[in-house]
Amino acid sequence: MRVEFYRAIRYEWKPMSEAENNSEAAEQPRAKSTVAVVVPLFPKLPGLREALASLGAQTRPPDLVVLLDDGTSPDAEKLHDIIPALHVEVVQVEPGPLATALDALAEYLANFDFVGLLQAGDAYAPARIERCLETLLNPGEGRPPVMAVSALIPIDSRSRPLPADEPRAIHYERLWAPGRAGAELSDWLGAGHFPGPVSNLFMRREFLRGLQLDAQTPNFAMAAVLLAALQSQLAVIDEPLLSHYPPAVEAEPSPRASADLLQTQMAVLTALRDKLPVSPETRRNVASYHRAAWNSLSGVREDLFQQAVLRLASLASGDEVRDATAEVLRAREARTAPAHWAALLAGKDPLDVSGYAAALRKTREKLRDALDENERLGRIANAAQGSGWVRFGAWLGERSARRMMELEQEEAEAEKAAETPPAPQAAAAEKD
């Protein structure tokens, strides 16, 4: 793809082949991680000014804002006026899918460590870039993630949060329920594509550069998230760091939507073709994803995917089928029974990630209500301690009044114990 860029500060057109890779970043020593945020100007959507303004309000501003123009935004350079304090460049690409433009852009951003995406209609929370950087730079235990996604706030056309009972808000809560209930990441994604729009992707540039996605992949955001997650390299930040105007929830996927989702699934499978033979972990994750996808909230047609896989299997030779079977049988999971098998034999329902999450959420709500009620009764008991009538009842021997007085004594003893420093020997033993 031919890519050219427009320097909004220098007002100078250059072909990409003649350009130094973001000269201002290249001329300075890289003392910290560098971040570029890519803002596609296509397709044209409302809310572009609000999206750009959110970049100017970041606690950790981006080092570069790239405005991707496919030739349909002649006044793109004027958008720099919205965020005058930031370095802005306009990159012109040929009309085509976003995946193709980003593939070409990955090399152009060679001097940057991290890349975020932001579309019109969405907006970053002030701490989004800072929190995503913290998550990717300080991963803790496990494999270092290559991508971070966050919770989001569904908003209306006026950038106001949607009411909790609005269908789109309800759908969003259902998408996030499995993970918040403790579901594994691959199962969670199979139950529904909870990260949402492409604006939620914040990734290492090396990951973006190494994506082996077909240029015609319909849903780039879903494919990129799956490739990171199925290789156990996706970090999820359960904080609302992105505002998003979601589309209406379809009662059932249209034939076009089903076709796009199937092509995306096959693109992911193709991109993992070199990893699947050598990584049992990736195979387990892929299997878990497709098991949960039978009940997907995002319209994924797992039956169509299975038909495509069966057709691919029919094209393999007998030796290839036998080799693949033997390899799978050597895997650890082939030697252990599935965890839910005993429950199935006992007559219980099969695993349903979304249903399990919904039941667990109701249990947590009941527990929260019980805790609130307990706190309310405690406040009543505390208020009653100073009541003369309660003391009079305790003197008469009334059991409820007497119990209130006992509670007062127990609380006083607990407060006294907390204020008394431990004995030297006890403190030393506790320290050991």
Protein Blocks (a to p, Z undefined) as FASTA:
>chain_A
ZZddddfklopacdfklpcehkllmmpccfbccddddddfbdcdehklmmmmmmmmpfbd
cfbdcdddehiamklmmmmmmmmmbccddddddeddfklmmmmmmmmmmmbfbdcdddeh
iacdfklmmmmmmmmmmnogajddfbdcdddddddfkopacdfklmklmmmmmmmmmmmn
opafklmmmnocfklpaklpccdfklmmmpccdfklmblmlmmmmmmmmnopaccddbdf
bdcddddddfbdcfklmmmmmmmmmmmmmmmmmmmmmmmklmmmmmmmmmmmmmccklpa
fklmmmmmmmmmmmpcfklmmmmmmmmmmpmklmpccfklmmmmnopacddfklmmmmmm
mmmmmmmmmmmmmmmmmmmmmmmmmpmklmmmmmnopaklmmmmmmmmmmmmmmmmmmpc
cdfklmmmmmZZ
